[in-house]
């Protein structure tokens, strides 16, 4: 988490990673009712990882790499 925040520019954090974070929070809040903080936190982190991986895959398929380019 620290590496993500410290190494990426603020614009990339807000435009690229914040939507997947908010989406994962919404999914976890609506669907994960496991009565265990640890399980729900793990579910949230897995969901965030999968959403971010899906967005990365779509970006690669559309030709937008991590290096950016103009958007």
DSSP file (Angstrom, degrees, kcal/mol; ACC not computed):
  #  RESIDUE AA STRUCTURE BP1 BP2  ACC     N-H-->O    O-->H-N    N-H-->O    O-->H-N    TCO  KAPPA ALPHA  PHI   PSI    X-CA   Y-CA   Z-CA
    1    1 A X     >        0   0    0      0, 0.0     4,-2.3     0, 0.0     5,-0.2   0.000 360.0 360.0 360.0 -46.3    0.0    0.0    0.0
    2    2 A X  H  >  +     0   0    0      1,-0.2     4,-2.9     2,-0.2     5,-0.3   0.915 360.0  50.6 -60.2 -42.7    2.8    2.4    0.9
    3    3 A X  H  > S+     0   0    0      1,-0.2     4,-2.1     2,-0.2     5,-0.3   0.899 109.0  52.0 -62.9 -40.3    4.6    1.6   -2.3
    4    4 A X  H  > S+     0   0    0      1,-0.2     4,-1.2     2,-0.2    -1,-0.2   0.939 116.2  39.2 -60.2 -47.9    1.4    2.3   -4.3
    5    5 A X  H  < S+     0   0    0     -4,-2.3    -2,-0.2     1,-0.2    -1,-0.2   0.881 119.7  44.3 -73.3 -38.5    0.9    5.7   -2.7
    6    6 A X  H  < S+     0   0    0     -4,-2.9    -1,-0.2    -5,-0.2    -2,-0.2   0.788 117.1  41.7 -80.7 -26.5    4.5    6.8   -2.6
    7    7 A X  H  < S+     0   0    0     -4,-2.1     2,-0.3    -5,-0.3    -1,-0.2   0.688 100.3  74.6 -97.1 -19.3    5.6    5.8   -6.1
    8    8 A X  S  < S-     0   0    0     -4,-1.2     5,-0.0    -5,-0.3     2,-0.0  -0.723  85.3-108.7 -98.2 145.3    2.6    6.8   -8.3
    9    9 A X     >  -     0   0    0     -2,-0.3     4,-2.1     1,-0.1     3,-0.2  -0.334  29.6-115.4 -65.3 151.9    1.8   10.4   -9.2
   10   10 A X  H  > S+     0   0    0      1,-0.2     4,-2.4     2,-0.2     5,-0.2   0.863 114.5  56.1 -57.8 -38.4   -1.3   11.8   -7.6
   11   11 A X  H  > S+     0   0    0      1,-0.2     4,-2.9     2,-0.2     5,-0.4   0.915 108.0  47.0 -62.3 -43.4   -3.1   12.1  -10.9
   12   12 A X  H  >>S+     0   0    0     -3,-0.2     4,-2.2     1,-0.2     5,-1.2   0.883 110.9  52.7 -67.6 -37.1   -2.7    8.4  -11.6
   13   13 A X  I  X>S+     0   0    0     -4,-2.1     5,-1.9     3,-0.2     4,-0.5   0.926 116.2  39.5 -61.7 -44.2   -3.8    7.5   -8.1
   14   14 A X  I  <5S+     0   0    0     -4,-2.4     5,-0.4     3,-0.2    -2,-0.2   0.910 124.5  35.5 -73.8 -42.5   -7.0    9.5   -8.5
   15   15 A X  I  <5S+     0   0    0     -4,-2.9    -3,-0.2    -5,-0.2    -2,-0.2   0.876 130.7  25.3 -81.8 -38.3   -7.8    8.7  -12.1
   16   16 A X  I  <5S+     0   0    0     -4,-2.2     4,-0.4    -5,-0.4    -3,-0.2   0.875 130.6  26.3 -97.4 -43.1   -6.7    5.1  -12.3
   17   17 A X  I  X<S+     0   0    0     -5,-1.2     4,-1.9    -4,-0.5    -3,-0.2   0.768 105.9  68.0-100.7 -28.2   -6.8    3.5   -8.9
   18   18 A X  H  ><S+     0   0    0     -5,-1.9     4,-2.8    -6,-0.2     5,-0.3   0.905  97.8  54.0 -62.4 -41.9   -9.5    5.5   -6.9
   19   19 A X  H  > S+     0   0    0     -5,-0.4     4,-2.4     1,-0.2    -1,-0.2   0.900 110.3  46.5 -61.7 -37.7  -12.4    4.2   -9.0
   20   20 A X  H  > S+     0   0    0     -4,-0.4     4,-2.4     2,-0.2    -1,-0.2   0.870 112.0  52.1 -71.0 -34.1  -11.5    0.6   -8.4
   21   21 A X  H  X S+     0   0    0     -4,-1.9     4,-2.3     2,-0.2    -2,-0.2   0.944 112.4  44.4 -62.6 -48.5  -11.0    1.3   -4.7
   22   22 A X  H  X S+     0   0    0     -4,-2.8     4,-2.4     1,-0.2    -2,-0.2   0.899 113.4  51.4 -64.9 -40.6  -14.5    2.9   -4.4
   23   23 A X  H  X S+     0   0    0     -4,-2.4     4,-2.4    -5,-0.3    -1,-0.2   0.915 110.4  48.1 -62.2 -43.1  -16.0    0.1   -6.5
   24   24 A X  H  X S+     0   0    0     -4,-2.4     4,-2.5     2,-0.2    -2,-0.2   0.882 111.1  51.4 -65.6 -38.3  -14.4   -2.6   -4.2
   25   25 A X  H  X S+     0   0    0     -4,-2.3     4,-2.5     2,-0.2    -2,-0.2   0.920 110.9  48.4 -63.0 -43.2  -15.6   -0.7   -1.1
   26   26 A X  H  X S+     0   0    0     -4,-2.4     4,-2.3     2,-0.2     5,-0.2   0.924 112.9  47.0 -63.8 -44.9  -19.2   -0.6   -2.5
   27   27 A X  H  X>S+     0   0    0     -4,-2.4     4,-2.6     1,-0.2     5,-0.5   0.929 113.8  48.1 -62.5 -45.6  -19.2   -4.3   -3.4
   28   28 A X  H  X5S+     0   0    0     -4,-2.5     4,-1.6     1,-0.2    -2,-0.2   0.904 112.8  48.4 -62.8 -41.7  -17.8   -5.2    0.0
   29   29 A X  H  <5S+     0   0    0     -4,-2.5    -1,-0.2    -5,-0.2    -2,-0.2   0.889 118.0  39.9 -66.8 -39.1  -20.3   -3.0    1.8
   30   30 A X  H  <5S+     0   0    0     -4,-2.3    -2,-0.2    -5,-0.2    -1,-0.2   0.876 130.8  19.4 -78.4 -37.8  -23.3   -4.4   -0.1
   31   31 A X  H  <5S+     0   0    0     -4,-2.6     2,-1.1    -5,-0.2    -3,-0.2   0.709  98.2  84.0-112.7 -23.4  -22.5   -8.1   -0.4
   32   32 A X     << +     0   0    0     -4,-1.6     2,-0.2    -5,-0.5    -1,-0.1  -0.721  38.6 150.0 -94.6 100.2  -19.9   -9.1    2.3
   33   33 A X        +     0   0    0     -2,-1.1    -1,-0.1     1,-0.1    -4,-0.0  -0.561  15.5 139.0-123.4  64.3  -21.8   -9.9    5.5
   34   34 A X        -     0   0    0      2,-0.2    -1,-0.1    -2,-0.2     5,-0.1   0.390  61.5-127.9 -94.6   2.5  -19.5  -12.5    7.0
   35   35 A X  S    S+     0   0    0      1,-0.1     2,-0.4    -3,-0.1    -2,-0.1   0.738  80.8  97.6  57.1  25.9  -19.7  -11.3   10.6
   36   36 A X     >  -     0   0    0      1,-0.1     4,-2.6     2,-0.0     5,-0.2  -0.945  63.5-153.5-143.8 120.9  -15.9  -11.3   10.8
   37   37 A X  H  > S+     0   0    0     -2,-0.4     4,-3.0     1,-0.2     5,-0.3   0.915  98.3  53.1 -58.1 -43.3  -13.8   -8.2   10.2
   38   38 A X  H  > S+     0   0    0      1,-0.2     4,-2.4     2,-0.2    -1,-0.2   0.919 111.3  44.6 -61.6 -45.2  -10.9  -10.2    9.0
   39   39 A X  H  > S+     0   0    0      2,-0.2     4,-2.6     1,-0.2    -1,-0.2   0.919 115.5  47.3 -65.7 -43.0  -12.9  -12.1    6.4
   40   40 A X  H  X S+     0   0    0     -4,-2.6     4,-2.4     2,-0.2    -2,-0.2   0.895 112.7  49.3 -67.2 -38.5  -14.6   -8.9    5.2
   41   41 A X  H  X S+     0   0    0     -4,-3.0     4,-2.4    -5,-0.2    -2,-0.2   0.917 112.8  47.5 -64.9 -42.6  -11.3   -7.0    5.0
   42   42 A X  H  X S+     0   0    0     -4,-2.4     4,-2.5    -5,-0.3     5,-0.2   0.911 111.5  51.0 -64.4 -41.4   -9.7   -9.9    3.1
   43   43 A X  H  X S+     0   0    0     -4,-2.6     4,-2.5     2,-0.2    -2,-0.2   0.907 109.9  50.2 -61.7 -41.6  -12.7  -10.0    0.8
   44   44 A X  H  X S+     0   0    0     -4,-2.4     4,-2.7     2,-0.2    -2,-0.2   0.934 111.4  47.8 -61.2 -46.7  -12.5   -6.3    0.1
   45   45 A X  H  X S+     0   0    0     -4,-2.4     4,-2.4     2,-0.2    -2,-0.2   0.894 112.7  48.2 -64.4 -39.9   -8.7   -6.6   -0.7
   46   46 A X  H  X S+     0   0    0     -4,-2.5     4,-2.6     2,-0.2    -1,-0.2   0.914 112.5  49.6 -65.2 -42.0   -9.3   -9.5   -3.0
   47   47 A X  H  X S+     0   0    0     -4,-2.5     4,-2.7    -5,-0.2     5,-0.2   0.924 111.1  48.8 -62.5 -44.1  -12.1   -7.6   -4.7
   48   48 A X  H  X S+     0   0    0     -4,-2.7     4,-2.6     1,-0.2     5,-0.2   0.921 111.7  49.8 -61.4 -44.1  -10.0   -4.5   -5.1
   49   49 A X  H  X S+     0   0    0     -4,-2.4     4,-2.6     1,-0.2    -2,-0.2   0.929 112.7  46.5 -59.6 -46.9   -7.1   -6.6   -6.6
   50   50 A X  H  X S+     0   0    0     -4,-2.6     4,-2.4     2,-0.2    -2,-0.2   0.899 113.0  48.5 -66.8 -40.7   -9.5   -8.3   -9.1
   51   51 A X  H  X S+     0   0    0     -4,-2.7     4,-2.4     2,-0.2    -1,-0.2   0.929 113.6  47.3 -63.2 -43.8  -11.1   -5.1  -10.2
   52   52 A X  H  X S+     0   0    0     -4,-2.6     4,-2.4    -5,-0.2    -2,-0.2   0.891 111.8  50.5 -65.1 -39.4   -7.7   -3.4  -10.6
   53   53 A X  H  X S+     0   0    0     -4,-2.6     4,-2.4    -5,-0.2    -1,-0.2   0.900 110.2  50.4 -64.4 -40.3   -6.5   -6.5  -12.6
   54   54 A X  H  X S+     0   0    0     -4,-2.4     4,-2.4     2,-0.2    -2,-0.2   0.918 111.3  47.8 -64.2 -43.2   -9.5   -6.3  -14.8
   55   55 A X  H  X S+     0   0    0     -4,-2.4     4,-2.5     2,-0.2    -2,-0.2   0.905 111.7  50.5 -64.6 -40.8   -9.0   -2.6  -15.5
   56   56 A X  H  X S+     0   0    0     -4,-2.4     4,-2.4     2,-0.2    -2,-0.2   0.910 110.2  50.2 -61.9 -42.5   -5.3   -3.2  -16.2
   57   57 A X  H  X S+     0   0    0     -4,-2.4     4,-2.4     2,-0.2    -2,-0.2   0.928 111.3  47.7 -62.0 -45.7   -6.2   -6.0  -18.6
   58   58 A X  H  X S+     0   0    0     -4,-2.4     4,-1.9     1,-0.2    -2,-0.2   0.909 110.9  51.8 -63.7 -41.7   -8.8   -3.8  -20.5
   59   59 A X  H  X>S+     0   0    0     -4,-2.5     5,-2.9     1,-0.2     4,-0.5   0.916 110.4  48.2 -60.9 -42.7   -6.2   -1.0  -20.7
   60   60 A X  H ><5S+     0   0    0     -4,-2.4     3,-1.0     1,-0.2    -2,-0.2   0.912 111.0  50.6 -63.8 -41.4   -3.6   -3.3  -22.2
   61   61 A X  H 3<5S+     0   0    0     -4,-2.4    -1,-0.2     1,-0.3    -2,-0.2   0.818 110.9  48.9 -66.4 -30.5   -6.1   -4.7  -24.7
   62   62 A X  H 3<5S-     0   0    0     -4,-1.9    -1,-0.3    -5,-0.2    -2,-0.2   0.491 121.6-108.0 -86.9  -3.9   -7.1   -1.1  -25.7
   63   63 A X  T <<5S+     0   0    0     -3,-1.0     2,-0.7    -4,-0.5    -3,-0.2   0.584  76.8 130.8  90.9  11.0   -3.4   -0.2  -26.1
   64   64 A X      < -     0   0    0     -5,-2.9    -1,-0.2    -6,-0.2    -2,-0.2  -0.873  39.6-165.6 -98.8 112.8   -3.0    2.0  -23.1
   65   65 A X    >   -     0   0    0     -2,-0.7     3,-1.3     3,-0.3    -5,-0.0  -0.301  36.6-100.7 -90.2 176.6    0.1    1.0  -21.2
   66   66 A X  T 3  S+     0   0    0      1,-0.3     3,-0.1    -2,-0.1    -1,-0.1   0.805 116.7  71.2 -62.9 -30.8    1.2    1.8  -17.7
   67   67 A X  T 3  S-     0   0    0      1,-0.2     2,-1.1     0, 0.0    -1,-0.3   0.642  98.5-142.2 -65.7 -12.9    3.6    4.3  -19.2
   68   68 A X    <   -     0   0    0     -3,-1.3    -3,-0.3     2,-0.1    -1,-0.2  -0.709  18.1-161.7  98.1 -93.3    0.7    6.4  -20.0
   69   69 A X        -     0   0    0     -2,-1.1     2,-0.4    -5,-0.1    -5,-0.0  -0.394  56.0 -43.2  82.6-179.6    0.7    8.3  -23.2
   70   70 A X              0   0    0     -2,-0.1    -2,-0.1     1,-0.1     0, 0.0  -0.696 360.0 360.0 -90.4 135.9   -1.7   11.2  -23.5
   71   71 A X              0   0    0     -2,-0.4    -1,-0.1    -7,-0.0    -3,-0.0   0.369 360.0 360.0-122.2 360.0   -5.2   10.7  -22.3
